[in-house]
Amino acid sequence: MTAALAEAAKTFEQTLGELGITGKEREVDPSALGRRAALLAASDVVWHKHLGPLYSSKQVREVMGRGTRQSVSELAKRGRLLALPEEDGRLAFPAFQFGRTGKRLPGLERILETFAGAVETPYTIASWFVTAEPRLQGKTPAAWLRAGRPTEPVLEAATRYAQRLQR
């Protein structure tokens, strides 16, 4: 076990003690309690690993080589950039939506339009972008677009996915 995990286990045990949970309670299944705690604690880490790097508004300006904080926010409001709300109220921007030169991926705006009204959270869209798509030869939509491939197959896949979500 790494030092970080050992520290997490120690803190978990201390917190249970502070809550008055000794482990002798009949209604407490220690394995289920530990598993649930691990799943909840790791959920953000798992999400971020799945989505890849997330940029701040400042980093988006640096990547794009222009703009102000307000202009980045405006791009997100108009559906020209995918923005993910963080717990602290700030917006995070998945790095996958930018090409190597800092330009937004081709077709991004049209793809985002496809999902308008079909999803409850932009995290669904972000996850779709980084999940292998059979209709794209097993590539993720983000990888397909970054490779300079045609946008139409990605738009078709996005349309199908959005329609499934609306059912």
PyMOL CGO cylinders between C-alpha atoms (Angstrom):
from pymol import cmd
from pymol.cgo import CYLINDER

trace = [
    CYLINDER, 0.00, 0.00, 0.00, 1.34, 3.42, -0.86, 0.3, 1, 1, 1, 1, 1, 1,
    CYLINDER, 1.34, 3.42, -0.86, 1.88, 6.06, 1.78, 0.3, 1, 1, 1, 1, 1, 1,
    CYLINDER, 1.88, 6.06, 1.78, -1.06, 8.05, 0.36, 0.3, 1, 1, 1, 1, 1, 1,
    CYLINDER, -1.06, 8.05, 0.36, -3.43, 5.08, 0.67, 0.3, 1, 1, 1, 1, 1, 1,
    CYLINDER, -3.43, 5.08, 0.67, -2.16, 4.30, 4.16, 0.3, 1, 1, 1, 1, 1, 1,
    CYLINDER, -2.16, 4.30, 4.16, -2.85, 7.91, 5.15, 0.3, 1, 1, 1, 1, 1, 1,
    CYLINDER, -2.85, 7.91, 5.15, -6.33, 7.69, 3.60, 0.3, 1, 1, 1, 1, 1, 1,
    CYLINDER, -6.33, 7.69, 3.60, -7.10, 4.50, 5.56, 0.3, 1, 1, 1, 1, 1, 1,
    CYLINDER, -7.10, 4.50, 5.56, -5.86, 6.09, 8.79, 0.3, 1, 1, 1, 1, 1, 1,
    CYLINDER, -5.86, 6.09, 8.79, -7.97, 9.21, 8.23, 0.3, 1, 1, 1, 1, 1, 1,
    CYLINDER, -7.97, 9.21, 8.23, -11.01, 7.07, 7.33, 0.3, 1, 1, 1, 1, 1, 1,
    CYLINDER, -11.01, 7.07, 7.33, -10.67, 5.17, 10.60, 0.3, 1, 1, 1, 1, 1, 1,
    CYLINDER, -10.67, 5.17, 10.60, -10.24, 8.40, 12.59, 0.3, 1, 1, 1, 1, 1, 1,
    CYLINDER, -10.24, 8.40, 12.59, -13.31, 9.93, 10.96, 0.3, 1, 1, 1, 1, 1, 1,
    CYLINDER, -13.31, 9.93, 10.96, -15.41, 6.86, 11.77, 0.3, 1, 1, 1, 1, 1, 1,
    CYLINDER, -15.41, 6.86, 11.77, -14.26, 7.18, 15.37, 0.3, 1, 1, 1, 1, 1, 1,
    CYLINDER, -14.26, 7.18, 15.37, -15.25, 10.85, 15.43, 0.3, 1, 1, 1, 1, 1, 1,
    CYLINDER, -15.25, 10.85, 15.43, -18.70, 9.79, 14.22, 0.3, 1, 1, 1, 1, 1, 1,
    CYLINDER, -18.70, 9.79, 14.22, -18.95, 7.26, 17.02, 0.3, 1, 1, 1, 1, 1, 1,
    CYLINDER, -18.95, 7.26, 17.02, -18.77, 4.23, 14.75, 0.3, 1, 1, 1, 1, 1, 1,
    CYLINDER, -18.77, 4.23, 14.75, -16.71, 1.49, 16.35, 0.3, 1, 1, 1, 1, 1, 1,
    CYLINDER, -16.71, 1.49, 16.35, -17.31, -1.34, 13.89, 0.3, 1, 1, 1, 1, 1, 1,
    CYLINDER, -17.31, -1.34, 13.89, -19.21, -3.34, 16.50, 0.3, 1, 1, 1, 1, 1, 1,
    CYLINDER, -19.21, -3.34, 16.50, -22.59, -2.07, 15.33, 0.3, 1, 1, 1, 1, 1, 1,
    CYLINDER, -22.59, -2.07, 15.33, -24.81, -4.79, 13.85, 0.3, 1, 1, 1, 1, 1, 1,
    CYLINDER, -24.81, -4.79, 13.85, -26.15, -2.52, 11.13, 0.3, 1, 1, 1, 1, 1, 1,
    CYLINDER, -26.15, -2.52, 11.13, -22.64, -1.79, 9.81, 0.3, 1, 1, 1, 1, 1, 1,
    CYLINDER, -22.64, -1.79, 9.81, -21.22, -4.14, 7.18, 0.3, 1, 1, 1, 1, 1, 1,
    CYLINDER, -21.22, -4.14, 7.18, -17.50, -3.23, 7.30, 0.3, 1, 1, 1, 1, 1, 1,
    CYLINDER, -17.50, -3.23, 7.30, -16.80, -4.45, 3.76, 0.3, 1, 1, 1, 1, 1, 1,
    CYLINDER, -16.80, -4.45, 3.76, -19.75, -2.56, 2.28, 0.3, 1, 1, 1, 1, 1, 1,
    CYLINDER, -19.75, -2.56, 2.28, -18.85, 0.57, 4.26, 0.3, 1, 1, 1, 1, 1, 1,
    CYLINDER, -18.85, 0.57, 4.26, -15.24, 0.49, 3.09, 0.3, 1, 1, 1, 1, 1, 1,
    CYLINDER, -15.24, 0.49, 3.09, -16.18, -0.23, -0.52, 0.3, 1, 1, 1, 1, 1, 1,
    CYLINDER, -16.18, -0.23, -0.52, -18.76, 2.56, -0.63, 0.3, 1, 1, 1, 1, 1, 1,
    CYLINDER, -18.76, 2.56, -0.63, -16.32, 5.03, 0.93, 0.3, 1, 1, 1, 1, 1, 1,
    CYLINDER, -16.32, 5.03, 0.93, -13.65, 4.10, -1.63, 0.3, 1, 1, 1, 1, 1, 1,
    CYLINDER, -13.65, 4.10, -1.63, -16.08, 4.44, -4.54, 0.3, 1, 1, 1, 1, 1, 1,
    CYLINDER, -16.08, 4.44, -4.54, -17.25, 7.85, -3.37, 0.3, 1, 1, 1, 1, 1, 1,
    CYLINDER, -17.25, 7.85, -3.37, -13.74, 9.08, -2.60, 0.3, 1, 1, 1, 1, 1, 1,
    CYLINDER, -13.74, 9.08, -2.60, -12.35, 7.92, -5.94, 0.3, 1, 1, 1, 1, 1, 1,
    CYLINDER, -12.35, 7.92, -5.94, -15.21, 9.10, -8.16, 0.3, 1, 1, 1, 1, 1, 1,
    CYLINDER, -15.21, 9.10, -8.16, -13.58, 12.44, -9.03, 0.3, 1, 1, 1, 1, 1, 1,
    CYLINDER, -13.58, 12.44, -9.03, -10.24, 10.77, -9.75, 0.3, 1, 1, 1, 1, 1, 1,
    CYLINDER, -10.24, 10.77, -9.75, -11.92, 8.20, -12.01, 0.3, 1, 1, 1, 1, 1, 1,
    CYLINDER, -11.92, 8.20, -12.01, -13.84, 10.93, -13.87, 0.3, 1, 1, 1, 1, 1, 1,
    CYLINDER, -13.84, 10.93, -13.87, -10.73, 13.02, -14.43, 0.3, 1, 1, 1, 1, 1, 1,
    CYLINDER, -10.73, 13.02, -14.43, -8.75, 9.99, -15.64, 0.3, 1, 1, 1, 1, 1, 1,
    CYLINDER, -8.75, 9.99, -15.64, -11.54, 9.17, -18.09, 0.3, 1, 1, 1, 1, 1, 1,
    CYLINDER, -11.54, 9.17, -18.09, -11.91, 12.71, -19.41, 0.3, 1, 1, 1, 1, 1, 1,
    CYLINDER, -11.91, 12.71, -19.41, -8.23, 13.56, -19.50, 0.3, 1, 1, 1, 1, 1, 1,
    CYLINDER, -8.23, 13.56, -19.50, -6.76, 16.97, -18.70, 0.3, 1, 1, 1, 1, 1, 1,
    CYLINDER, -6.76, 16.97, -18.70, -9.11, 19.84, -17.91, 0.3, 1, 1, 1, 1, 1, 1,
    CYLINDER, -9.11, 19.84, -17.91, -8.10, 23.44, -18.55, 0.3, 1, 1, 1, 1, 1, 1,
    CYLINDER, -8.10, 23.44, -18.55, -9.01, 26.53, -16.55, 0.3, 1, 1, 1, 1, 1, 1,
    CYLINDER, -9.01, 26.53, -16.55, -10.34, 29.59, -18.35, 0.3, 1, 1, 1, 1, 1, 1,
    CYLINDER, -10.34, 29.59, -18.35, -6.84, 31.11, -18.18, 0.3, 1, 1, 1, 1, 1, 1,
    CYLINDER, -6.84, 31.11, -18.18, -5.30, 27.99, -19.72, 0.3, 1, 1, 1, 1, 1, 1,
    CYLINDER, -5.30, 27.99, -19.72, -7.88, 28.03, -22.54, 0.3, 1, 1, 1, 1, 1, 1,
    CYLINDER, -7.88, 28.03, -22.54, -6.87, 31.61, -23.34, 0.3, 1, 1, 1, 1, 1, 1,
    CYLINDER, -6.87, 31.61, -23.34, -3.23, 30.52, -23.39, 0.3, 1, 1, 1, 1, 1, 1,
    CYLINDER, -3.23, 30.52, -23.39, -3.95, 27.49, -25.60, 0.3, 1, 1, 1, 1, 1, 1,
    CYLINDER, -3.95, 27.49, -25.60, -6.05, 29.53, -28.02, 0.3, 1, 1, 1, 1, 1, 1,
    CYLINDER, -6.05, 29.53, -28.02, -3.54, 32.37, -27.95, 0.3, 1, 1, 1, 1, 1, 1,
    CYLINDER, -3.54, 32.37, -27.95, -6.17, 35.04, -27.48, 0.3, 1, 1, 1, 1, 1, 1,
    CYLINDER, -6.17, 35.04, -27.48, -9.18, 36.27, -25.61, 0.3, 1, 1, 1, 1, 1, 1,
    CYLINDER, -9.18, 36.27, -25.61, -10.26, 37.27, -22.16, 0.3, 1, 1, 1, 1, 1, 1,
    CYLINDER, -10.26, 37.27, -22.16, -11.88, 35.31, -19.35, 0.3, 1, 1, 1, 1, 1, 1,
    CYLINDER, -11.88, 35.31, -19.35, -15.22, 36.76, -20.47, 0.3, 1, 1, 1, 1, 1, 1,
    CYLINDER, -15.22, 36.76, -20.47, -14.64, 35.72, -24.09, 0.3, 1, 1, 1, 1, 1, 1,
    CYLINDER, -14.64, 35.72, -24.09, -13.94, 32.12, -23.03, 0.3, 1, 1, 1, 1, 1, 1,
    CYLINDER, -13.94, 32.12, -23.03, -17.08, 32.15, -20.90, 0.3, 1, 1, 1, 1, 1, 1,
    CYLINDER, -17.08, 32.15, -20.90, -19.05, 33.57, -23.82, 0.3, 1, 1, 1, 1, 1, 1,
    CYLINDER, -19.05, 33.57, -23.82, -17.80, 30.81, -26.15, 0.3, 1, 1, 1, 1, 1, 1,
    CYLINDER, -17.80, 30.81, -26.15, -19.04, 28.27, -23.63, 0.3, 1, 1, 1, 1, 1, 1,
    CYLINDER, -19.04, 28.27, -23.63, -22.43, 29.98, -23.23, 0.3, 1, 1, 1, 1, 1, 1,
    CYLINDER, -22.43, 29.98, -23.23, -22.92, 30.03, -27.00, 0.3, 1, 1, 1, 1, 1, 1,
    CYLINDER, -22.92, 30.03, -27.00, -22.09, 26.34, -27.29, 0.3, 1, 1, 1, 1, 1, 1,
    CYLINDER, -22.09, 26.34, -27.29, -18.79, 26.85, -29.08, 0.3, 1, 1, 1, 1, 1, 1,
    CYLINDER, -18.79, 26.85, -29.08, -16.73, 25.31, -26.26, 0.3, 1, 1, 1, 1, 1, 1,
    CYLINDER, -16.73, 25.31, -26.26, -17.59, 22.47, -23.92, 0.3, 1, 1, 1, 1, 1, 1,
    CYLINDER, -17.59, 22.47, -23.92, -17.44, 23.67, -20.32, 0.3, 1, 1, 1, 1, 1, 1,
    CYLINDER, -17.44, 23.67, -20.32, -17.81, 21.49, -17.24, 0.3, 1, 1, 1, 1, 1, 1,
    CYLINDER, -17.81, 21.49, -17.24, -18.98, 23.02, -13.96, 0.3, 1, 1, 1, 1, 1, 1,
    CYLINDER, -18.98, 23.02, -13.96, -16.69, 22.17, -11.07, 0.3, 1, 1, 1, 1, 1, 1,
    CYLINDER, -16.69, 22.17, -11.07, -17.72, 21.91, -7.41, 0.3, 1, 1, 1, 1, 1, 1,
    CYLINDER, -17.72, 21.91, -7.41, -16.20, 25.31, -6.63, 0.3, 1, 1, 1, 1, 1, 1,
    CYLINDER, -16.20, 25.31, -6.63, -18.37, 27.01, -9.28, 0.3, 1, 1, 1, 1, 1, 1,
    CYLINDER, -18.37, 27.01, -9.28, -15.59, 27.48, -11.79, 0.3, 1, 1, 1, 1, 1, 1,
    CYLINDER, -15.59, 27.48, -11.79, -15.70, 26.09, -15.30, 0.3, 1, 1, 1, 1, 1, 1,
    CYLINDER, -15.70, 26.09, -15.30, -13.26, 23.47, -16.54, 0.3, 1, 1, 1, 1, 1, 1,
    CYLINDER, -13.26, 23.47, -16.54, -12.65, 22.88, -20.23, 0.3, 1, 1, 1, 1, 1, 1,
    CYLINDER, -12.65, 22.88, -20.23, -11.68, 19.41, -21.51, 0.3, 1, 1, 1, 1, 1, 1,
    CYLINDER, -11.68, 19.41, -21.51, -8.35, 19.59, -23.31, 0.3, 1, 1, 1, 1, 1, 1,
    CYLINDER, -8.35, 19.59, -23.31, -9.50, 17.08, -25.94, 0.3, 1, 1, 1, 1, 1, 1,
    CYLINDER, -9.50, 17.08, -25.94, -11.56, 19.77, -27.68, 0.3, 1, 1, 1, 1, 1, 1,
    CYLINDER, -11.56, 19.77, -27.68, -8.42, 21.58, -28.86, 0.3, 1, 1, 1, 1, 1, 1,
    CYLINDER, -8.42, 21.58, -28.86, -6.11, 20.52, -31.66, 0.3, 1, 1, 1, 1, 1, 1,
    CYLINDER, -6.11, 20.52, -31.66, -2.34, 20.70, -31.59, 0.3, 1, 1, 1, 1, 1, 1,
    CYLINDER, -2.34, 20.70, -31.59, -2.35, 24.33, -32.73, 0.3, 1, 1, 1, 1, 1, 1,
    CYLINDER, -2.35, 24.33, -32.73, -4.85, 25.46, -30.09, 0.3, 1, 1, 1, 1, 1, 1,
    CYLINDER, -4.85, 25.46, -30.09, -7.80, 25.68, -32.47, 0.3, 1, 1, 1, 1, 1, 1,
    CYLINDER, -7.80, 25.68, -32.47, -11.06, 24.06, -31.52, 0.3, 1, 1, 1, 1, 1, 1,
    CYLINDER, -11.06, 24.06, -31.52, -11.65, 20.69, -33.13, 0.3, 1, 1, 1, 1, 1, 1,
    CYLINDER, -11.65, 20.69, -33.13, -13.34, 20.83, -36.53, 0.3, 1, 1, 1, 1, 1, 1,
    CYLINDER, -13.34, 20.83, -36.53, -17.10, 20.43, -36.22, 0.3, 1, 1, 1, 1, 1, 1,
    CYLINDER, -17.10, 20.43, -36.22, -17.08, 20.99, -32.44, 0.3, 1, 1, 1, 1, 1, 1,
    CYLINDER, -17.08, 20.99, -32.44, -19.81, 23.63, -32.50, 0.3, 1, 1, 1, 1, 1, 1,
    CYLINDER, -19.81, 23.63, -32.50, -22.13, 21.50, -34.66, 0.3, 1, 1, 1, 1, 1, 1,
    CYLINDER, -22.13, 21.50, -34.66, -21.52, 18.46, -32.48, 0.3, 1, 1, 1, 1, 1, 1,
    CYLINDER, -21.52, 18.46, -32.48, -22.31, 20.42, -29.32, 0.3, 1, 1, 1, 1, 1, 1,
    CYLINDER, -22.31, 20.42, -29.32, -25.51, 21.72, -30.97, 0.3, 1, 1, 1, 1, 1, 1,
    CYLINDER, -25.51, 21.72, -30.97, -26.54, 18.11, -31.58, 0.3, 1, 1, 1, 1, 1, 1,
    CYLINDER, -26.54, 18.11, -31.58, -26.60, 17.47, -27.85, 0.3, 1, 1, 1, 1, 1, 1,
    CYLINDER, -26.60, 17.47, -27.85, -28.57, 20.63, -26.95, 0.3, 1, 1, 1, 1, 1, 1,
    CYLINDER, -28.57, 20.63, -26.95, -31.62, 19.57, -24.96, 0.3, 1, 1, 1, 1, 1, 1,
    CYLINDER, -31.62, 19.57, -24.96, -30.62, 15.89, -25.02, 0.3, 1, 1, 1, 1, 1, 1,
    CYLINDER, -30.62, 15.89, -25.02, -28.35, 15.79, -21.98, 0.3, 1, 1, 1, 1, 1, 1,
    CYLINDER, -28.35, 15.79, -21.98, -28.80, 16.85, -18.38, 0.3, 1, 1, 1, 1, 1, 1,
    CYLINDER, -28.80, 16.85, -18.38, -25.11, 17.53, -17.81, 0.3, 1, 1, 1, 1, 1, 1,
    CYLINDER, -25.11, 17.53, -17.81, -22.18, 18.46, -20.06, 0.3, 1, 1, 1, 1, 1, 1,
    CYLINDER, -22.18, 18.46, -20.06, -20.23, 15.63, -18.42, 0.3, 1, 1, 1, 1, 1, 1,
    CYLINDER, -20.23, 15.63, -18.42, -22.30, 13.24, -20.57, 0.3, 1, 1, 1, 1, 1, 1,
    CYLINDER, -22.30, 13.24, -20.57, -21.05, 14.98, -23.70, 0.3, 1, 1, 1, 1, 1, 1,
    CYLINDER, -21.05, 14.98, -23.70, -17.47, 15.00, -22.45, 0.3, 1, 1, 1, 1, 1, 1,
    CYLINDER, -17.47, 15.00, -22.45, -17.64, 11.29, -21.68, 0.3, 1, 1, 1, 1, 1, 1,
    CYLINDER, -17.64, 11.29, -21.68, -19.04, 10.56, -25.15, 0.3, 1, 1, 1, 1, 1, 1,
    CYLINDER, -19.04, 10.56, -25.15, -16.12, 12.42, -26.77, 0.3, 1, 1, 1, 1, 1, 1,
    CYLINDER, -16.12, 12.42, -26.77, -13.57, 10.15, -25.06, 0.3, 1, 1, 1, 1, 1, 1,
    CYLINDER, -13.57, 10.15, -25.06, -15.40, 6.83, -25.37, 0.3, 1, 1, 1, 1, 1, 1,
    CYLINDER, -15.40, 6.83, -25.37, -14.58, 4.50, -28.28, 0.3, 1, 1, 1, 1, 1, 1,
    CYLINDER, -14.58, 4.50, -28.28, -17.27, 4.66, -30.96, 0.3, 1, 1, 1, 1, 1, 1,
    CYLINDER, -17.27, 4.66, -30.96, -17.79, 1.56, -33.16, 0.3, 1, 1, 1, 1, 1, 1,
    CYLINDER, -17.79, 1.56, -33.16, -18.90, 3.71, -36.11, 0.3, 1, 1, 1, 1, 1, 1,
    CYLINDER, -18.90, 3.71, -36.11, -15.56, 5.52, -35.96, 0.3, 1, 1, 1, 1, 1, 1,
    CYLINDER, -15.56, 5.52, -35.96, -13.49, 2.35, -36.35, 0.3, 1, 1, 1, 1, 1, 1,
    CYLINDER, -13.49, 2.35, -36.35, -13.29, 2.02, -32.58, 0.3, 1, 1, 1, 1, 1, 1,
    CYLINDER, -13.29, 2.02, -32.58, -11.70, 5.45, -32.17, 0.3, 1, 1, 1, 1, 1, 1,
    CYLINDER, -11.70, 5.45, -32.17, -13.03, 8.07, -29.78, 0.3, 1, 1, 1, 1, 1, 1,
    CYLINDER, -13.03, 8.07, -29.78, -14.77, 11.05, -31.42, 0.3, 1, 1, 1, 1, 1, 1,
    CYLINDER, -14.77, 11.05, -31.42, -12.04, 13.34, -30.05, 0.3, 1, 1, 1, 1, 1, 1,
    CYLINDER, -12.04, 13.34, -30.05, -9.22, 11.18, -31.45, 0.3, 1, 1, 1, 1, 1, 1,
    CYLINDER, -9.22, 11.18, -31.45, -11.02, 10.88, -34.80, 0.3, 1, 1, 1, 1, 1, 1,
    CYLINDER, -11.02, 10.88, -34.80, -11.31, 14.65, -35.16, 0.3, 1, 1, 1, 1, 1, 1,
    CYLINDER, -11.31, 14.65, -35.16, -7.77, 15.31, -33.90, 0.3, 1, 1, 1, 1, 1, 1,
    CYLINDER, -7.77, 15.31, -33.90, -6.49, 12.98, -36.62, 0.3, 1, 1, 1, 1, 1, 1,
    CYLINDER, -6.49, 12.98, -36.62, -8.06, 15.27, -39.22, 0.3, 1, 1, 1, 1, 1, 1,
    CYLINDER, -8.06, 15.27, -39.22, -10.69, 12.76, -40.31, 0.3, 1, 1, 1, 1, 1, 1,
    CYLINDER, -10.69, 12.76, -40.31, -14.06, 13.87, -41.73, 0.3, 1, 1, 1, 1, 1, 1,
    CYLINDER, -14.06, 13.87, -41.73, -16.52, 15.39, -39.28, 0.3, 1, 1, 1, 1, 1, 1,
    CYLINDER, -16.52, 15.39, -39.28, -19.67, 13.86, -40.84, 0.3, 1, 1, 1, 1, 1, 1,
    CYLINDER, -19.67, 13.86, -40.84, -19.28, 10.39, -39.25, 0.3, 1, 1, 1, 1, 1, 1,
    CYLINDER, -19.28, 10.39, -39.25, -18.81, 12.05, -35.86, 0.3, 1, 1, 1, 1, 1, 1,
    CYLINDER, -18.81, 12.05, -35.86, -21.90, 14.22, -36.37, 0.3, 1, 1, 1, 1, 1, 1,
    CYLINDER, -21.90, 14.22, -36.37, -23.89, 11.12, -37.33, 0.3, 1, 1, 1, 1, 1, 1,
    CYLINDER, -23.89, 11.12, -37.33, -22.66, 9.26, -34.24, 0.3, 1, 1, 1, 1, 1, 1,
    CYLINDER, -22.66, 9.26, -34.24, -23.47, 12.27, -32.04, 0.3, 1, 1, 1, 1, 1, 1,
    CYLINDER, -23.47, 12.27, -32.04, -26.97, 12.50, -33.53, 0.3, 1, 1, 1, 1, 1, 1,
    CYLINDER, -26.97, 12.50, -33.53, -27.63, 8.80, -32.87, 0.3, 1, 1, 1, 1, 1, 1,
    CYLINDER, -27.63, 8.80, -32.87, -26.36, 9.07, -29.32, 0.3, 1, 1, 1, 1, 1, 1,
    CYLINDER, -26.36, 9.07, -29.32, -28.38, 12.23, -28.59, 0.3, 1, 1, 1, 1, 1, 1,
    CYLINDER, -28.38, 12.23, -28.59, -31.52, 10.56, -29.95, 0.3, 1, 1, 1, 1, 1, 1,
    CYLINDER, -31.52, 10.56, -29.95, -30.97, 7.54, -27.68, 0.3, 1, 1, 1, 1, 1, 1,
    CYLINDER, -30.97, 7.54, -27.68, -30.60, 9.85, -24.69, 0.3, 1, 1, 1, 1, 1, 1,
    CYLINDER, -30.60, 9.85, -24.69, -33.90, 11.58, -25.43, 0.3, 1, 1, 1, 1, 1, 1,
    CYLINDER, -33.90, 11.58, -25.43, -35.95, 8.36, -25.34, 0.3, 1, 1, 1, 1, 1, 1,
]
cmd.load_cgo(trace, "trace")
